[in-house]
Amino acid sequence: MVDKGDFLSPMYFDEHRFQKPILFYWLIILFYKIFGVNWVGVRMVSVVFSALTVSLTWYLARKMFNNKVALLSSGILMTTVMFFRHAKNAVPDGALNFFIVLSLTCVYQYYQALLVKEKEANFSFEFKRMSGIFFISCALGFMIKGFAALIVPIITLIIFTLCMKKPHMLKEFNFLKGTFIILAIVLPWFLYMIFRHGNSYIEYMLVDETKNRLLSTDSGNLVLTQINNFLKHGLFYLKTILSYFAPWSVFGLMAIPFSMLRLNKEGENRGPLVFLLIWIFVVFIFFSFMNFKINHYMLVLTTPFAILTAYLFLHENKNSTLIERIFNGFRKYLPIIIYVFGSAAFSFLALFLVGTHTGWGLIFLFTTIFVIFMMVKSQKRLTSPLILAIFLIVIFSQSSMMGKAKVTSHASLQGFADTINRYSLAESIIAVGSRDIHEKEFQVYFDDHQIIKVEGYNDQVTKEKLIDLFSGGNSVYCLITKNDFDKYIANDIGDQLIVLQEDYMFRKRMYIDKDFFKALVKLDQKTVYGYLLEKVILIRKKENA
């Protein structure tokens, strides 16, 4: 788009791309102007909007509760795996999440101002400001990634006002004016796309992006199909929360029923809990009903999840009954247990996969013991979860160490990509020949070549595709695991190929037996390394072969 000076129609590998609206592309181009055309510029969009989301989460939690809940909410959000992952990836979800959080922050701010207005006067300016930002935020979110930016905030607003018995709040929001604001922001670009691309764009947006995403295309009873999809997708998203919101997922899932039980006891102060619970249920139910299921849809839950989890930790609870003592022990000691296991895992990576000197391991051990002592002895409810959050921030920041340990594939893939870029031609074919190597992860290192995945529905088809790949010429590069190379093509065309480079990557599937644990006890780094890491090779056809 930058090279051609075409800033209005999204393009991907020189082809028009209708999947998403234009705003995210414009933001990338803006950061290109600031940082240059590189991966820093691309990823900075997500970094900036994720940082703004953390700030908004802190602000919203402070408005709802207090400074301690705000501080812990920010720490939990930053160390939720799904949020951290999208904060550094060049995808539009982080920006979408920000605009949804901003719009819903406006709703709650509006609600608080309404409560004050019922006691005082002259809050019309506050209402106009919050409602205006709400509709602008919804529109900008729509221009990032479509209807979710409208549906989630508006449905949450409607249900919240009805639950709090304040339907006049909807009237004061002035939806007629809001509709004009949204149309003024959204409509011009869509009209341009329709004018430029005609029926192909209209059909794609109405059928592929709207109807097929919302409704099942399977034959049969539509209602039963949607109910079945809802149950399957709901289970899928529950598993997503358990894994991608770890290690906070167990606390967050407990915070939901805990908050529901607190509603009656909070009385007139139940507004924050009602708002957060509605936000969570609207997101979960809406995406469960959709025809598509993608785990990153749950990113929109991270802010209410973090605030409710912080509320669970910091809410003052009596210690008089057995249940209360069990609950208080759970929220104090489970973070300590997680910290112990996390420290053990970090030590394992440092000693066995990175090869850190044993002396550093002893220093880390004594530090861990001291921190555990602090967590156990402290009488403050904030101490254990906050230390866990700080520990996770430190772990997440060790990307270079994770690369050395091969836990992340970045360093290895970057090395393979550098080799290909050194030798390849414009007409070269670059492929990934193993299921356990993701072609999209490899794609980020190439600007002029599109990576293809060579894989069949069974071993024989995969073998045939790999052999066919190298039948076309010498300028073919394939990244493949050593095991797959030996399994599929070594015996047939192995003598025609040359290994340009080899490295190790963390196994996606591994087999652990008793010899692994024996190696652990003996501190046998080489054996442990072999269990966890897999050799990956970059191959090319020999010249004149």
PAROMI-488825 format. One record per residue (C-alpha): residue number from 1; residue in one letter; chain; x, y, z. Coordinates in Angstrom, 1 decimal. Example, Ala and Ser with C-alpha at 12.3 -4.5 7.8 and 13.67 -1.06 7.14 Angstrom:
<pts>
1|A|A|12.3|-4.5|7.8
2|S|A|13.7|-1.1|7.1
</pts>
This chain:
<pts>
1|M|A|0.0|0.0|0.0
2|V|A|2.8|2.4|0.9
3|D|A|4.9|1.5|-2.2
4|K|A|1.9|2.0|-4.5
5|G|A|0.5|5.1|-2.7
6|D|A|-2.9|3.4|-2.4
7|F|A|-4.0|4.1|1.1
8|L|A|-7.7|3.4|0.7
9|S|A|-8.0|-0.2|-0.4
10|P|A|-6.3|-2.8|1.9
11|M|A|-3.8|-5.0|0.2
12|Y|A|-1.9|-8.2|1.2
13|F|A|0.7|-9.6|-1.1
14|D|A|-0.4|-7.4|-3.9
15|E|A|-4.0|-8.6|-3.7
16|H|A|-7.0|-6.6|-2.4
17|R|A|-8.0|-7.9|1.0
18|F|A|-11.6|-7.4|2.1
19|Q|A|-11.5|-9.2|5.5
20|K|A|-11.0|-6.1|7.7
21|P|A|-11.8|-2.4|7.5
22|I|A|-9.1|0.1|6.9
23|L|A|-8.2|1.8|10.2
24|F|A|-5.6|-0.8|11.4
25|Y|A|-3.8|-0.5|8.1
26|W|A|-3.7|3.3|8.5
27|L|A|-2.3|3.0|12.0
28|I|A|0.5|0.7|10.7
29|I|A|1.3|3.2|7.9
30|L|A|1.4|6.0|10.5
31|F|A|3.9|4.1|12.6
32|Y|A|5.9|3.3|9.4
33|K|A|6.3|7.0|9.0
34|I|A|7.6|7.3|12.6
35|F|A|9.8|4.1|12.9
36|G|A|10.4|3.1|9.3
37|V|A|9.1|0.1|7.4
38|N|A|10.1|-2.6|9.8
39|W|A|8.6|-4.9|12.5
40|V|A|9.0|-2.3|15.2
41|G|A|6.7|0.0|13.2
42|V|A|4.2|-2.8|12.7
43|R|A|4.1|-4.1|16.2
44|M|A|4.2|-0.7|17.9
45|V|A|0.5|-0.3|17.0
46|S|A|-0.4|-3.2|19.3
47|V|A|2.1|-2.1|22.0
48|V|A|0.6|1.4|22.2
49|F|A|-3.0|0.3|22.3
50|S|A|-2.3|-2.4|24.8
51|A|A|-0.5|0.1|27.0
52|L|A|-3.5|2.4|26.8
53|T|A|-5.8|-0.5|27.7
54|V|A|-3.7|-1.2|30.8
55|S|A|-4.1|2.5|31.8
56|L|A|-7.9|2.4|31.1
57|T|A|-8.2|-0.7|33.2
58|W|A|-6.4|0.9|36.1
59|Y|A|-8.7|4.0|35.7
60|L|A|-11.9|2.0|35.5
61|A|A|-10.9|-0.2|38.5
62|R|A|-10.0|2.9|40.5
63|K|A|-13.4|4.4|39.7
64|M|A|-15.2|1.2|40.7
65|F|A|-13.3|0.3|43.8
66|N|A|-10.0|1.8|45.0
67|N|A|-6.3|2.3|44.2
68|K|A|-5.2|-1.2|45.4
69|V|A|-7.8|-3.0|43.2
70|A|A|-6.6|-0.7|40.3
71|L|A|-3.0|-1.6|40.9
72|L|A|-3.6|-5.3|41.1
73|S|A|-6.0|-5.2|38.1
74|S|A|-3.3|-3.7|35.9
75|G|A|-0.7|-6.3|37.1
76|I|A|-3.1|-9.2|36.4
77|L|A|-4.0|-7.8|32.9
78|M|A|-0.4|-7.3|31.9
79|T|A|0.5|-10.9|32.9
80|T|A|-2.6|-12.6|31.4
81|V|A|-1.0|-14.7|28.6
82|M|A|-3.6|-13.8|25.9
83|F|A|-3.2|-10.1|26.6
84|F|A|0.6|-10.2|26.6
85|R|A|0.6|-12.2|23.4
86|H|A|-1.5|-9.7|21.5
87|A|A|0.3|-6.8|23.0
88|K|A|3.4|-7.7|20.9
89|N|A|1.8|-9.2|17.8
90|A|A|1.0|-7.3|14.6
91|V|A|-2.7|-8.1|14.7
92|P|A|-5.8|-5.7|15.1
93|D|A|-7.2|-7.4|18.2
94|G|A|-5.3|-5.2|20.7
95|A|A|-6.6|-2.0|19.1
96|L|A|-10.2|-3.4|18.9
97|N|A|-10.0|-4.4|22.6
98|F|A|-8.9|-0.8|23.5
99|F|A|-11.8|0.8|21.8
100|I|A|-14.3|-1.7|23.4
101|V|A|-12.7|-1.0|26.8
102|L|A|-12.8|2.8|26.2
103|S|A|-16.5|2.7|25.1
104|L|A|-17.5|0.7|28.2
105|T|A|-15.4|2.9|30.5
106|C|A|-17.5|5.8|29.1
107|V|A|-20.7|3.8|30.0
108|Y|A|-19.6|3.3|33.6
109|Q|A|-18.4|6.9|33.9
110|Y|A|-21.8|8.0|32.5
111|Y|A|-23.5|5.8|35.1
112|Q|A|-21.5|7.3|38.0
113|A|A|-22.3|10.8|36.7
114|L|A|-26.0|9.9|36.6
115|L|A|-25.8|8.9|40.3
116|V|A|-24.3|12.2|41.1
117|K|A|-26.8|14.1|38.9
118|E|A|-29.7|12.5|40.9
119|K|A|-28.2|14.4|43.9
120|E|A|-26.8|17.5|42.2
121|A|A|-27.4|19.4|39.0
122|N|A|-25.4|20.7|36.0
123|F|A|-23.9|17.4|34.7
124|S|A|-25.2|17.8|31.2
125|F|A|-21.7|18.5|29.9
126|E|A|-20.4|15.2|31.4
127|F|A|-23.2|13.3|29.8
128|K|A|-22.6|14.8|26.3
129|R|A|-18.9|14.2|26.6
130|M|A|-19.2|10.5|27.7
131|S|A|-21.9|9.7|25.2
132|G|A|-19.9|11.3|22.4
133|I|A|-16.7|9.4|23.2
134|F|A|-18.8|6.2|23.5
135|F|A|-20.1|6.4|19.9
136|I|A|-16.8|7.6|18.5
137|S|A|-15.0|4.7|20.2
138|C|A|-17.6|2.2|18.8
139|A|A|-17.2|3.6|15.3
140|L|A|-13.4|3.5|15.5
141|G|A|-13.5|0.0|16.8
142|F|A|-15.8|-0.9|13.9
143|M|A|-13.2|0.5|11.5
144|I|A|-10.6|-1.7|13.1
145|K|A|-12.4|-5.1|13.0
146|G|A|-16.1|-4.8|12.4
147|F|A|-19.4|-5.4|14.3
148|A|A|-18.0|-6.7|17.6
149|A|A|-17.0|-3.1|18.5
150|L|A|-20.7|-2.1|18.2
151|I|A|-22.5|-5.2|19.5
152|V|A|-20.5|-5.8|22.7
153|P|A|-20.7|-2.2|24.1
154|I|A|-24.3|-1.4|23.0
155|I|A|-25.8|-4.7|24.3
156|T|A|-23.8|-4.3|27.6
157|L|A|-25.1|-0.8|27.9
158|I|A|-28.7|-1.8|27.4
159|I|A|-28.7|-4.8|29.7
160|F|A|-26.8|-2.8|32.4
161|T|A|-29.3|0.1|32.4
162|L|A|-32.2|-2.3|32.6
163|C|A|-30.7|-4.3|35.5
164|M|A|-29.9|-1.1|37.4
165|K|A|-33.5|0.1|36.7
166|K|A|-32.3|3.3|35.0
167|P|A|-33.9|3.0|31.5
168|H|A|-33.8|6.9|31.2
169|M|A|-30.0|6.5|30.9
170|L|A|-30.6|5.1|27.4
171|K|A|-32.7|8.1|26.5
172|E|A|-30.0|10.5|27.7
173|F|A|-27.4|8.6|25.7
174|N|A|-29.2|10.0|22.6
175|F|A|-28.8|7.0|20.2
176|L|A|-30.2|9.0|17.3
177|K|A|-27.2|11.4|17.5
178|G|A|-24.9|8.5|18.1
179|T|A|-26.1|6.8|15.0
180|F|A|-25.2|9.9|12.9
181|I|A|-21.8|10.0|14.6
182|I|A|-21.1|6.3|13.7
183|L|A|-22.3|6.7|10.2
184|A|A|-20.2|9.9|9.7
185|I|A|-17.1|7.9|10.6
186|V|A|-17.9|4.6|9.0
187|L|A|-19.9|5.2|5.9
188|P|A|-17.5|7.2|3.7
189|W|A|-14.9|4.5|3.5
190|F|A|-17.4|1.7|2.9
191|L|A|-19.1|3.7|0.1
192|Y|A|-15.6|4.2|-1.5
193|M|A|-15.0|0.4|-1.3
194|I|A|-18.4|-0.3|-2.9
195|F|A|-17.8|2.3|-5.6
196|R|A|-14.3|0.9|-6.3
197|H|A|-14.9|-2.9|-6.1
198|G|A|-18.6|-3.1|-6.7
199|N|A|-20.6|-6.3|-6.1
200|S|A|-17.6|-8.4|-5.1
201|Y|A|-17.1|-6.3|-2.0
202|I|A|-20.8|-6.1|-1.2
203|E|A|-21.1|-9.9|-1.5
204|Y|A|-18.0|-10.5|0.6
205|M|A|-19.1|-8.2|3.4
206|L|A|-22.8|-9.4|3.5
207|V|A|-22.2|-13.1|3.0
208|D|A|-18.7|-14.1|4.1
209|E|A|-18.1|-11.5|6.9
210|T|A|-21.6|-11.2|8.3
211|K|A|-24.0|-14.0|7.5
212|N|A|-21.4|-16.9|7.5
213|R|A|-19.8|-15.7|10.7
214|L|A|-23.1|-15.3|12.6
215|L|A|-25.1|-18.2|11.2
216|S|A|-24.2|-21.8|10.5
217|T|A|-24.0|-22.9|6.9
218|D|A|-24.7|-26.5|7.7
219|S|A|-27.9|-28.1|6.4
220|G|A|-30.6|-29.1|8.9
221|N|A|-32.6|-27.3|11.6
222|L|A|-31.1|-23.9|12.0
223|V|A|-32.2|-23.5|15.7
224|L|A|-30.8|-26.9|16.8
225|T|A|-27.6|-26.2|14.8
226|Q|A|-27.1|-22.9|16.6
227|I|A|-27.8|-24.4|20.0
228|N|A|-25.3|-27.2|19.3
229|N|A|-22.7|-24.6|18.1
230|F|A|-23.3|-22.5|21.2
231|L|A|-22.6|-25.5|23.5
232|K|A|-19.5|-26.6|21.6
233|H|A|-18.2|-23.0|21.3
234|G|A|-18.9|-22.3|24.9
235|L|A|-16.9|-25.3|26.0
236|F|A|-14.1|-24.2|23.6
237|Y|A|-14.0|-20.7|25.1
238|L|A|-14.1|-22.0|28.6
239|K|A|-10.9|-24.1|27.7
240|T|A|-9.5|-21.0|26.1
241|I|A|-9.9|-19.0|29.4
242|L|A|-8.4|-21.8|31.4
243|S|A|-5.3|-21.9|29.3
244|Y|A|-4.8|-18.4|27.8
245|F|A|-5.7|-16.6|31.0
246|A|A|-3.4|-18.7|33.1
247|P|A|-2.3|-18.6|35.9
248|W|A|-5.1|-16.2|36.8
249|S|A|-7.9|-18.3|35.2
250|V|A|-8.7|-20.3|38.3
251|F|A|-9.1|-17.1|40.4
252|G|A|-11.1|-15.3|37.7
253|L|A|-13.5|-18.2|37.2
254|M|A|-14.0|-18.3|41.0
255|A|A|-14.4|-14.5|41.0
256|I|A|-17.6|-14.7|38.8
257|P|A|-19.7|-16.7|41.3
258|F|A|-18.2|-14.9|44.2
259|S|A|-19.2|-11.6|42.7
260|M|A|-22.7|-12.9|42.0
261|L|A|-23.1|-13.9|45.6
262|R|A|-21.9|-10.5|46.7
263|L|A|-24.6|-8.6|44.7
264|N|A|-27.3|-8.7|47.5
265|K|A|-24.8|-7.8|50.2
266|E|A|-23.5|-4.8|48.2
267|G|A|-26.9|-3.3|48.0
268|E|A|-26.8|0.1|46.3
269|N|A|-23.1|-0.3|45.7
270|R|A|-23.6|-3.3|43.5
271|G|A|-23.2|-1.3|40.2
272|P|A|-19.5|-2.2|39.5
273|L|A|-20.1|-5.9|40.0
274|V|A|-23.3|-5.9|37.9
275|F|A|-21.5|-4.0|35.1
276|L|A|-18.4|-6.3|35.0
277|L|A|-20.6|-9.5|35.1
278|I|A|-22.8|-8.3|32.3
279|W|A|-19.7|-7.4|30.3
280|I|A|-18.3|-10.9|30.7
281|F|A|-21.5|-12.7|30.0
282|V|A|-22.3|-10.6|26.9
283|V|A|-18.9|-11.3|25.4
284|F|A|-19.0|-15.0|26.2
285|I|A|-22.5|-15.6|25.0
286|F|A|-22.2|-13.5|21.8
287|F|A|-19.0|-15.2|20.6
288|S|A|-20.3|-18.6|21.6
289|F|A|-23.3|-18.1|19.3
290|M|A|-21.2|-17.1|16.3
291|N|A|-20.5|-19.7|13.6
292|F|A|-16.7|-19.2|13.9
293|K|A|-14.7|-20.0|17.0
294|I|A|-11.3|-18.4|17.4
295|N|A|-9.6|-18.2|20.8
296|H|A|-8.5|-14.6|20.5
297|Y|A|-12.1|-13.4|20.6
298|M|A|-11.8|-13.8|24.4
299|L|A|-9.2|-11.0|24.5
300|V|A|-12.2|-8.7|25.0
301|L|A|-12.8|-10.4|28.4
302|T|A|-9.3|-9.6|29.8
303|T|A|-10.2|-6.2|31.4
304|P|A|-13.4|-7.2|33.3
305|F|A|-11.7|-10.6|34.2
306|A|A|-8.6|-8.8|35.6
307|I|A|-10.8|-6.3|37.7
308|L|A|-13.0|-9.0|39.1
309|T|A|-10.0|-11.2|39.9
310|A|A|-8.4|-8.3|41.8
311|Y|A|-11.7|-7.7|43.6
312|L|A|-11.7|-11.4|44.7
313|F|A|-8.2|-11.1|46.1
314|L|A|-8.7|-7.8|47.9
315|H|A|-12.2|-7.9|49.2
316|E|A|-12.3|-8.0|53.0
317|N|A|-13.7|-11.3|54.1
318|K|A|-14.4|-12.4|57.6
319|N|A|-12.5|-15.4|59.0
320|S|A|-15.1|-16.8|61.4
321|T|A|-16.6|-19.8|59.6
322|L|A|-14.8|-22.8|58.1
323|I|A|-15.7|-21.8|54.5
324|E|A|-14.4|-18.3|55.0
325|R|A|-11.1|-19.7|56.4
326|I|A|-10.8|-22.0|53.4
327|F|A|-11.5|-19.2|51.0
328|N|A|-9.0|-16.8|52.7
329|G|A|-6.4|-19.6|52.7
330|F|A|-7.0|-20.3|49.0
331|R|A|-6.6|-16.8|47.8
332|K|A|-3.4|-16.3|49.9
333|Y|A|-1.6|-19.6|49.4
334|L|A|-2.5|-20.6|45.9
335|P|A|-0.5|-17.7|44.4
336|I|A|2.4|-18.9|46.6
337|I|A|2.1|-22.4|45.1
338|I|A|2.0|-21.0|41.6
339|Y|A|5.0|-18.9|42.3
340|V|A|6.9|-21.9|43.6
341|F|A|6.1|-23.9|40.5
342|G|A|6.9|-21.0|38.2
343|S|A|10.2|-20.4|39.9
344|A|A|11.0|-24.1|39.5
345|A|A|10.1|-24.0|35.8
346|F|A|12.2|-20.9|35.3
347|S|A|15.2|-22.5|37.0
348|F|A|14.7|-25.6|34.9
349|L|A|14.9|-23.6|31.7
350|A|A|17.9|-21.6|32.9
351|L|A|19.9|-24.7|34.0
352|F|A|19.0|-27.4|31.4
353|L|A|18.1|-25.5|28.2
354|V|A|20.1|-22.3|28.4
355|G|A|23.1|-23.8|30.3
356|T|A|23.3|-21.2|33.1
357|H|A|26.0|-21.8|35.6
358|T|A|24.9|-23.7|38.7
359|G|A|26.0|-20.8|40.9
360|W|A|23.3|-18.5|39.5
361|G|A|20.8|-21.3|40.2
362|L|A|21.7|-21.3|43.9
363|I|A|21.3|-17.5|44.1
364|F|A|17.9|-17.8|42.5
365|L|A|17.0|-20.5|44.9
366|F|A|17.8|-18.4|48.0
367|T|A|15.9|-15.4|46.5
368|T|A|12.9|-17.6|45.9
369|I|A|13.0|-18.9|49.5
370|F|A|13.1|-15.3|50.8
371|V|A|10.2|-14.1|48.6
372|I|A|8.1|-17.1|49.7
373|F|A|8.8|-16.2|53.3
374|M|A|7.6|-12.7|52.7
375|M|A|4.4|-13.9|51.0
376|V|A|3.6|-16.3|53.8
377|K|A|4.3|-13.9|56.7
378|S|A|2.5|-10.9|55.2
379|Q|A|-0.9|-10.1|56.6
380|K|A|-1.8|-7.8|53.6
381|R|A|-4.2|-9.3|51.0
382|L|A|-2.3|-7.5|48.2
383|T|A|1.1|-9.1|48.9
384|S|A|0.8|-12.6|47.4
385|P|A|-1.0|-11.7|44.1
386|L|A|1.1|-8.6|43.5
387|I|A|4.3|-10.5|44.0
388|L|A|3.1|-13.2|41.6
389|A|A|2.2|-10.5|39.1
390|I|A|5.7|-8.9|39.4
391|F|A|7.3|-12.3|39.0
392|L|A|5.3|-13.0|35.8
393|I|A|6.3|-9.6|34.4
394|V|A|9.9|-10.5|35.0
395|I|A|9.4|-13.9|33.3
396|F|A|7.6|-12.4|30.3
397|S|A|10.3|-9.9|29.8
398|Q|A|13.0|-12.6|29.4
399|S|A|12.3|-13.0|25.7
400|S|A|16.0|-13.4|24.9
401|M|A|16.4|-16.1|27.4
402|M|A|13.3|-17.9|26.0
403|G|A|14.9|-17.7|22.6
404|K|A|18.1|-19.3|23.9
405|A|A|16.1|-22.0|25.6
406|K|A|14.2|-22.5|22.3
407|V|A|10.9|-22.1|24.1
408|T|A|10.0|-19.4|21.6
409|S|A|10.8|-20.2|18.0
410|H|A|11.8|-16.6|17.0
411|A|A|15.6|-16.9|17.2
412|S|A|15.6|-20.2|15.2
413|L|A|13.2|-19.0|12.5
414|Q|A|15.0|-15.7|12.2
415|G|A|18.3|-17.6|11.5
416|F|A|16.7|-19.8|8.9
417|A|A|15.1|-16.8|7.3
418|D|A|18.4|-14.9|7.1
419|T|A|19.9|-17.9|5.3
420|I|A|17.1|-18.0|2.7
421|N|A|17.2|-14.3|2.2
422|R|A|21.0|-14.5|1.5
423|Y|A|20.6|-17.1|-1.2
424|S|A|17.1|-16.9|-2.6
425|L|A|15.9|-15.3|-5.8
426|A|A|12.7|-13.4|-6.6
427|E|A|11.2|-16.6|-8.1
428|S|A|12.2|-18.9|-5.2
429|I|A|9.7|-21.1|-3.5
430|I|A|9.8|-21.2|0.3
431|A|A|7.9|-23.9|2.0
432|V|A|7.2|-25.5|5.4
433|G|A|7.1|-29.3|5.3
434|S|A|6.2|-30.2|8.9
435|R|A|2.9|-29.9|10.8
436|D|A|4.6|-28.7|13.9
437|I|A|6.2|-25.7|12.2
438|H|A|3.6|-22.9|11.7
439|E|A|4.0|-21.2|8.3
440|K|A|2.5|-18.0|9.5
441|E|A|5.2|-17.7|12.2
442|F|A|7.8|-18.1|9.5
443|Q|A|6.0|-15.7|7.1
444|V|A|6.8|-12.7|9.3
445|Y|A|10.4|-12.8|8.3
446|F|A|9.7|-12.4|4.5
447|D|A|8.3|-9.4|2.6
448|D|A|8.5|-10.6|-0.9
449|H|A|7.7|-14.3|-0.6
450|Q|A|4.6|-16.1|0.5
451|I|A|5.3|-19.2|2.6
452|I|A|3.4|-22.3|1.5
453|K|A|2.5|-25.3|3.8
454|V|A|3.2|-28.7|2.3
455|E|A|1.0|-31.1|4.2
456|G|A|-1.5|-33.9|3.3
457|Y|A|-4.3|-35.6|5.0
458|N|A|-2.2|-38.7|5.5
459|D|A|1.5|-39.7|5.4
460|Q|A|1.4|-40.9|1.8
461|V|A|-0.1|-37.7|0.5
462|T|A|2.4|-35.6|2.5
463|K|A|5.3|-37.6|1.0
464|E|A|4.0|-37.1|-2.5
465|K|A|3.6|-33.4|-2.0
466|L|A|7.1|-33.0|-0.6
467|I|A|8.6|-35.0|-3.5
468|D|A|6.6|-32.9|-6.0
469|L|A|7.8|-29.7|-4.3
470|F|A|11.4|-30.4|-5.3
471|S|A|10.6|-31.6|-8.8
472|G|A|10.2|-28.1|-10.2
473|G|A|13.7|-26.7|-9.9
474|N|A|16.7|-25.8|-7.7
475|S|A|15.3|-22.6|-6.2
476|V|A|13.1|-24.3|-3.6
477|Y|A|13.7|-24.0|0.1
478|C|A|11.9|-26.1|2.7
479|L|A|12.0|-26.0|6.5
480|I|A|11.3|-29.4|8.0
481|T|A|11.9|-31.3|11.1
482|K|A|14.7|-33.9|10.9
483|N|A|12.3|-36.7|11.8
484|D|A|9.9|-35.7|9.0
485|F|A|12.8|-35.5|6.5
486|D|A|13.9|-39.0|7.4
487|K|A|10.3|-40.3|7.4
488|Y|A|9.1|-38.8|4.1
489|I|A|11.8|-38.0|1.6
490|A|A|15.3|-39.1|2.8
491|N|A|15.1|-42.5|1.1
492|D|A|13.6|-41.2|-2.1
493|I|A|15.3|-37.9|-3.0
494|G|A|17.6|-37.3|0.0
495|D|A|20.7|-37.6|-2.2
496|Q|A|19.4|-34.8|-4.4
497|L|A|19.1|-32.4|-1.4
498|I|A|21.5|-30.4|0.6
499|V|A|21.1|-29.3|4.2
500|L|A|21.8|-25.5|4.4
501|Q|A|21.3|-25.1|8.1
502|E|A|20.1|-26.9|11.2
503|D|A|18.9|-25.7|14.6
504|Y|A|16.6|-26.9|17.4
505|M|A|13.1|-25.9|18.3
506|F|A|10.9|-26.7|21.2
507|R|A|8.9|-29.9|20.6
508|K|A|5.1|-29.4|20.1
509|R|A|4.6|-33.1|21.0
510|M|A|7.0|-34.8|23.3
511|Y|A|7.3|-38.2|25.0
512|I|A|8.4|-38.2|28.6
513|D|A|9.5|-41.5|30.3
514|K|A|11.4|-42.4|33.5
515|D|A|14.8|-41.8|31.8
516|F|A|13.9|-38.1|31.6
517|F|A|13.4|-37.9|35.3
518|K|A|16.7|-39.7|35.9
519|A|A|18.4|-37.2|33.7
520|L|A|16.9|-34.4|35.8
521|V|A|18.2|-35.8|39.0
522|K|A|21.6|-36.2|37.5
523|L|A|21.5|-32.7|36.1
524|D|A|22.2|-34.3|32.7
525|Q|A|21.7|-31.3|30.4
526|K|A|22.3|-33.1|27.1
527|T|A|19.7|-35.8|27.8
528|V|A|17.0|-33.4|29.0
529|Y|A|17.8|-31.2|26.0
530|G|A|17.1|-34.1|23.6
531|Y|A|13.7|-34.9|25.2
532|L|A|12.4|-31.3|24.9
533|L|A|14.0|-30.0|21.7
534|E|A|13.7|-31.2|18.1
535|K|A|16.2|-30.8|15.3
536|V|A|14.9|-28.7|12.4
537|I|A|16.7|-28.4|9.0
538|L|A|16.6|-26.1|6.1
539|I|A|17.0|-28.0|2.8
540|R|A|17.4|-27.1|-0.8
541|K|A|17.9|-29.1|-4.0
542|K|A|21.5|-29.5|-5.1
543|E|A|22.5|-27.7|-8.2
544|N|A|22.3|-29.9|-11.3
545|A|A|20.6|-32.7|-9.3
</pts>
